[in-house]
């Protein structure tokens, strides 16, 4: 079939919109540590950045509203004795943040109220941690809060372990042991399971509270780092990594049977930077941002497959990137995602991903309910084995500027739409069957000869003159040559033709039964235009102005009934005699022309066989040929 089918998607035309330099966060000193981390994290109010600081590790917290060039000296979050490697915001408390450092400790920090980078003091006041979590023997490379339970923090370390902390008590309750350094970790939506990737090239699915790996399967075969992200409420995991040939890959895994990725690995490109995946559960989209390049790809998950949507391209490479939670987006601009990328390690640029629409109202189809700020359970309930998904909020209330409206956590898109589809499909064949019914079942018999003749009479009567014209017309107005009328025709008989009754067909029937046929009339027309013999035609001389009209009507209309039939038949007899005489004359002329032509040809043959200059009689024959040719030309004309 010709043509190209385009997959239907609400996010097919999403595009990335960069931000002007004046609206970026400038004059930032990003950490130059080589540890594989995202460097920055964001929530609806603040942005955390791993800071390049002396005298121990530190990170900075930047309010999202304070854009532009930052002061030379800003308040930092200091407390670690070594460089800060990773940070993470509490999903249920926007002012609570955790950090992991190269000193083997994880700290919990609280952002002061009305926190700002601008102050009147000569030196800014640094912020101290509120909790210190100690238990790892080596550096803490990743920190990640539980997305469903309150105050549950996971930390991964260079001692090949991941610890689960209850930050309320400051104790590590659970430990997940690996065989090598953990490169990435991600929670499931209900906070019960976790996926990890490590340097031993294994992908592990953990039942966290059992402290055992439910699945351990080979991951990406490349030597470089791989990443994994849990796809929200799905039982699927997306990974990025490298092949043995150092090509960047993407994989989709089913956690119930993760022996190999669904459909195999998809090759992305041959760039050497690590690819950082981010999952948006509300739009079912996966964003891939590469380290060392400025591009951000995004895919839509559908039917166990990632459908490529588009790519944001930039000439400015990024080392770190963070994505904003959905409750912090600008819904009035149809923004479905916002990313913050580091540029040249000195400023951070926001990138808005927008669905292009002109509507001035809330777009509910692209903004389903999202996770709010209320946890599904407490830390004690989670450690006791509880599973739940946090309540969701309706973004339409946020669009209207009201307090977020809470929705049940088991909210799903309307299931009625697909269920109605089969009913409509069943009705469709019935309408198709009824379509041929309007066609006629019976055909009427063909019209008889009498009906056809009457219809011809009606059509011919349309061109008849309704009333005789009293005005004097010139002879040149008629396109027919005038035929001499019979001597015994009276003026009354001539005027009968225009008064024929259109509803009667008796005259037409008599005309069809008469020995003279209608094709004779057409022959008369062609003969009169072919210059007939002037001796056989009398000069045009009509008694009244209506004679031309009556004669033209006689040629075009069928014979009139009763009194008008006999004069017309006599008239046709004269035409027939005239045609016979002309035919005889033309036959005689044709015979004469043929005779002369043959004689001329014979003389030409004889003349060509003799020498014109040396024989007698050549000149006489030439004169004879010339006379014959002149006579032949005269006859032909």
N, C-alpha and C positions, 0 to 999 in steps of 0.2 A: 504494500500500500504506500502510495506516495505521501509525502508530508512528514512532519516531525511532531511527535507528541511531547508536550511539556507537562511535567509533574505539577500538580496543584499544591501550592504551599502559601501560607500567609506570610512567610518570612523569606520568600524567594528573592525579594528586591531589597533586603536589608543592606544598608551601606554604612561604612564607617566614616564619621565626620571628625576630622582633627580639630584642635583648638589653637587659637592664635597664641603667640608667645606671651602676650600680655596677660592672658587668662591661665597660664601655666604656673607651676610652682618652681620658681627659679632660685638660684644661689643655694643649691643643696649639695652636700658632700656625702655621697653614697659610699658605703663600705666597699673596699677593693678586695676583700677576702675572696678566695677562690672556691669556697664551699658552695656546692650546688644547692641553691635555695632561690626563692622568688624575690628576696631583698625587701619587698614592700607588701603591706597588707592594708585593706581598706574596709571601713564600715560606713554607714550613712552620715557620720559626723566627723570622723577622723581618718587620717592616713598615717601609718607607721612606716618608718624608713630606717634600715640598718645604717648607722652613722659611722663615718670615718673619724674616730676620736682617739686622742692620746690619753694615757693614764688610765687604761682599762677600757672595757667595752661600754657602748652606749647606743641608744637608738632615739630617734626623734618622733614626736607626734605632732602632725600638722593639721589644724582644723581645715576642713574642706572649703570653708567660706573665705579663708585668708589666702587669696591668690596673688600672683605677681612675684616680685622679688622679695625674698625673705631677709630679715635682718642678718647682719654678720654674726651676731651672737644670739642664740635662741636657747630656751630651757630644754635640757636633755634629760632623758630617763637613764640615770646612772646608778650602778650598783654592782655590775659584773666586773670581775677582775680580768676578763679576757674579752675578745671581740664577740659581739652578738651575732649569732648565725641565723636565727629565725624568730619571728613573732607571729602571734595569732590573736584575733579579737574574740571575746566571748560572744556567741550568737544571741544571747538573751540579755546582755548588759553592755551597752555601747561604750561604757567608760572603763571596762575591765579588759586588760590585755595581759598575755603571757609571753615570756621571752625565754629562749634557750641560748646558751653561750658555750664558748670553747673552754670555759672553766669547769664544765661538768655539772652546772646547776641550771635550774629553771626557776624564774621569778614571776610573781604575779604583781601587777601594777594597777593602780587606779588613777585615772585622769582626773585632776582637780576640777571642780566646778568653775564654769566661766573661764576655762583655760584658753590662753592666747599667747601667741609668740611675741607680741608687742607689749612692752611694759616701760614704765618710767624709771625703773631702777637702773643703776649703772651696770650691774651684772645680773643676768637672769638667774633665777633660783631653780636648781635641778630638782627632779622628782625622785623619790626613793621608793623601793618596792614595799608592798604590804605583806607578801608571803614569799618565803624561800623554800624551794623544794630540792632537797639534796638526797641523793641515793645512787646516782650514776657515777661510775668510776672514770668515765672519759667524757669527751665533749658531747653536748646535747645538740644534735643537728636539726631536729624538727620538733615543733610543738603544734598540737592540733586539739581543739575543743570538741567534745561530743556534741553532735547536732540535735540530739533529742533529750538528753538528761542534763540537769543543771550541775555546774561546777565539777565536771569530769574532764580531765585533761590527759592526753596521751603525749608522751615524750619518747623520742628515739635517740639512741646514743651510739657512740663508737664502741661501746662494750657489747654490741650485737643484741641489745635488748630494747624492748618497748615497755614502758611502765605506765600504768593507769593510776592517776592521782585523784584523790578526793581533796580538792583545794580548800575545803572548809576545815578539814583536820590536818592537812599538810602531809598525809601519808600515802605511800604507794601500795595499793591493795592487790594489784595484778601485774604479772610480768609475762611478756611474750618473748621467747628466746629464738634468735636466728643464728645462722651459721656465718654471717658476714655483715658488713655495714648496711644498714637500711637506707635506701635511696629515696623512698617516698612511701606515704601511707595515706589511707582515705577511709572514712567511716561510711557505713550504710545509713540510709535515711532514718531508721529506727534506732540507730546506735548500738545494735547488738553484734554486728559483724564488722570486720575490717579487712582491707586488702593492702598488701605490702609488696614492694619490690626491693631486692637487695643486690649486692654486688656479685653474688653467686649465680646470677641470671635465673633466679627462681621467682615465680609468682605464687604468693600464698594467700589463701582465704582463711581468716581466723574466726573461730567462735570465741570472742574475747573473754567472756566470763568462765569458759572452760579452760582457757589458757592453752588451747591446742589448735593446731592448723588443720582445718577440715580438708583442705586441698593444698598440695604442693606440686606444681607443674612447671615445666620449662617455660621461660618467658622469651624475651628477645635475645637472640644469639650474639648480638654485638657486644663489644667490650665497653662501650660508653654507657653512661647512666640511662636508666629507663624510669618512666613515671607511670603511675596508675591513679585513676579517679573512679570512685563509685558513682554510678549513674542514678543518683537520687533514689526514688522508690522502685526502680526496676531491679530485677535480679541479674543485672548486667554490669560489667566492668570494662572501661576503656583504658588502654595502655598505649604509650608511645615509647619508642626505643630505636635501636639500630640493628641492622642485619650484619652478617659476617663481612659483607662488602662495604660496611659503614654507610649504608643508605638508611635514611630515616623512615620508620615504619609506624603504622597505627594498627591496633588490634582490638577486636570486640570479643568479650569472653562471657560465656554463660557460667555463672557460679555453681550451678548444679552439676555440670560436666565440663570442667575447664581444661580438659586434656589438650585441646588446641583451640585457637581462636575461630570464631564463626566466619566461615568463608576464607580463612587464612589471613595473613598479614597484608595490609595495603601499603604499598610503597608511596611515600610522600615526595621526597626529593633526595639530593645527595649533599645537603648542607651539613656541616659538622656540628652545629650547635644543638643543645638539648631542646626537645620540643616539650613545652609546658601545657598540659591539658586542663581545661576548666569546663565544668558541666553546669548548664542552666536547666533545672528541672521543670520550670514553668513553661518554657518554650521548646523543651526537648532538643536543645541545640548544644553542640560541643564546639568549643573554641580552642584552637591550637596556636600558641605563640612560641616562636623559636628564639632561642638565645643567640645573639650575634646577627640576627637579621631583623628587619623592620616590618615583616608581614604577619598578619593574623588571619588564619583561615577559620571558617566556621561551617559546620555541617549540621544537618537536621537528621535526627534519628527516627527512622520509620521502617517497619517490617523487618526488624533485626538487621538493619543496614544503615550506614551513614551516607546520606545524600549530600553531595557537595553543594553549598549555596553560593558562596562568593569568597573574596579575599580582600582584606584591607592591606594596601601596599604603601610602604613608606621607605624613604631613603635613609632614615635615621634608625640605626640598630638599637635594640633594647637588651639590657642584661637582666632586668627584673620587671615583673608585671603583676598587677593585682586587679581583680574584678569586684565591682560593687554589688552588695546584696540588692535584690529587686525592690525592696521597700525604700531604697534611697534614690531611685531613678526619677527623672523628670518625665512624668506620665503625660503632661500636656504637650510635649514635643514628640510623642510616640516613640520614646527611647526605650528599647528593650534590653539594652546592656550598656555598661560603661566600664571601660578599662583605663588603668593608669599605668603608663609605661615610662621607664627611665630612659633618658636620652643623654648620651655622653657623660653620664655620671654626675651631671650638674643641674639638671632640672627634670621635672616629671610632667608629662603631657597627658591630659585626659582625652579619651577617644570615645565618642558616643556612637552607638550602633542604633540606627533609626529605621523604622518602617515608614516609607514615604506614603502618607495619607493626608488628604485635605480636610477631613472631618474635624469639627470643632467640639465634638462630644467624646465621652469616654469610649475607648475601643475595647470592649469586653472580650472579643475573640482573641486578641493578642496579649491580654493581661488576665490570665486565670489567677485564682487565689494563690498566695505565696505564704511561706512560713513566717510567722510573726515573732514577737519577742517573749512569748510565754512558753516555757519548757513543758515537755510532755510528762516528766516525772522528776523527782528529786534524785540526788546522788545515792541516797540510801535505798530507794526503790530500785534504782538501776543495778546496784550491787547485789540486790536480792533476786535479780532475774527478771525484772519488768521490761516489757517491750511496748513501745508506743511511738506514734508519730506526733510531733508538736502540732497544736492548732494553727490554722491558717487565717489570714486576714484578707478581706476583700479590698482590692486596690481602688475600686470605685469610690469608696469612702475617703481614701487618701486623695483621690483626684478632686473631690468636692471640698477638701480642706477640713474634713471632720475627723473625729477620732476613728482609728481603724476598727472596722467591724469584724468581729471574730467569726470564723466559719469552722465547722467540724473538720477534724484532721483527715477523715476518710472521704473528703470531697473528691468527686470525680467529675470529668466533663459529662454533659448531658448524654445519657445512654439512649435516649428516645430516638435520636436522629437515625442511627443505623438500623434500629428495629423497624422503623417505618419503611425503609427502603425496599425490603422484599415484597411488602404489600403493593407498593407502586409498580414493582416489576411484574407482578402477577396480573395486574390490570392492563398492562401494556399490550399483551398478545390479543386480548379481547377487542381492543380498539383497532388493532391491525386486521383482525378478521372481519370487522364490520365495515372496513374501508371500501372493499369491492362492491358492497351491496347497492350503492346508488347507481351502478351501471345498469342500463336498460336490459330487461330480460327478454323482451320481444321487439321485433323490428316490424314496422309497418310495410305493407306491400309497395312495390315501386309504382310510381304514377303511370296511369294509362296514357295512350296517345292523345285522347281527347283532352285530358287534363294538361298535358304538355302543350298542346296547341292553344288552349285557352290562356295558359300562362304567357305564351309567346305573344298572343294578341294583346294582353294587358301591358306587357313591356313595350310593344310597338306603339300602343296608343299614347304612351307617355310623351312620345315625340311628335304627335299629331297636333296641328293647329286647332285650338279650341274655337276661335272665331276668325272669320276672314278679315284680313287686313285691308283697309280701304286706301292706305297710302300707296303711292306709285313707287315701285321698286325698279332698280336698274336690272338689266339682263345679266350683269356680271355677278349678281349676288348668289346665283345658283351654281353649284359645282358640277351639275349634269348638263350634258349637251341636249338641246331641245330636239324632240322627235316630232315630225309632222303628224298632226292629228288627222283622223279619217275625215273624209268629206261630209259624210252623212251624220257626224256627231253634232248634237245640239248643245247649246250653252247650259241647258238645265242638267244634262247628263254629266257635264264637266264638274259642276258644283256639288254633285252628290257625294264625292269621295270624302271631303272633310266632315260630313255629317254622319259618319259611320258610328253606330252604337257599339260602345266598347264591350258591353256585356254579352253580345251575340257572337257566336262562333260558327254560324251556318255558312257564311261566305268563305271562311277559312277552310272549312271542310270541302266546299265545292272547288275552291282553288287548288286544294291538294289532289282532288279527284280529276281535275282537268288534264288534258294531254300535255299542256305546256307546264314545265317544271320550274321551280324557283331558281335553280342554277342558271337558267337562261337569262334572268334579269341581271345577275352578276356578270354574265358574258357580255350583255349589252353594255354595261358600264365600262368594262375593259375595252370593248370594241370602239366605243365612242371616243375614248381617250387616245386611241391609236390611229387617228386621222383617217376616217373612212372616205370612200370615193365621193367627191363633192357633187357628182351628177345624181347620186342616189338620195341625197338629203336636200330637203326643201329649206329655204331660208326661214329664220325664226320670225314669226308674225303672229302675235296673240291679240285677240279682240279685246280682252279685259285684263286689268292688272292681276286678277286672281288666277289667270290661266297657268302661270308658272308655279304658283302654289299648288294648284290642283294636280299638275303633272308630277311634281315632286312627291306629293302625297300618294299618287297612284303607283310610283316606283317603290315606295317604302312600306306601304300598308297592304295588308291582304285584300283580296277582292271584296267588294261590297255585295251584300245580298240583293236579291230581287232584280230591280231595274238596272243597276250598275254593272251587272256581270257580263252581259252580251257585248257592250262597246269595248270593254277591256279585253275580252277574248279576241275580238277582231283586231284590236291594236297589237296584241301579241302575235297574231298571224302575220301581220305586216312585218314585224321585227324578224320573225323566223324566215320569211322570204328574203328579206334584206341580208340576213346572215348567210343564207345559202348562195345568193348571188355573189357576195363578197368572197365566199370560200372558193367558188369556181374561178373568179378572177385571180385570186392569189395562187391557185393551182396552175393556171395558165402561165402566169408570170414566173413562177418557180421553174416550170419546164423550160421556158425560153432562156432563163438565166443559166440553167444547167447546160443547155445546148451551146450557148455562147461561150461559157467557161470551157467546155470541152474543146471547142474550135480554137480558142486562144491557146490552150495548152499544146494542141497539136502543132500549131504554127510556131510556137516557141521552140518545140523540139526540133522541128525541121530547120529552123533558123540557126539554132546552135550547132547543128551538124554541118553546116556549110560555112564557108569562109565569106564573111560579109564584104570583104574588099575585093575578092577575086571572082565571084560568080555572078551570073545574071539573075535577075529577079529578086535579089536580096532587098533592094530598096522598096519594091512593090509590096513584098511581104511585110516589111516593117511598117509601111503605111497602113496596110490592112490590119495589122495587129493593133496599131494605135487607134484606128476607127472602132474596132471591136471593143477595145478597153473603154473608150469613151461611151460607147453605147451601153456596155455592161454597167458602167458607173451610173449612167442615167437611169437605167432600169432599177438598180439597187436603191437609188435615192427615192 
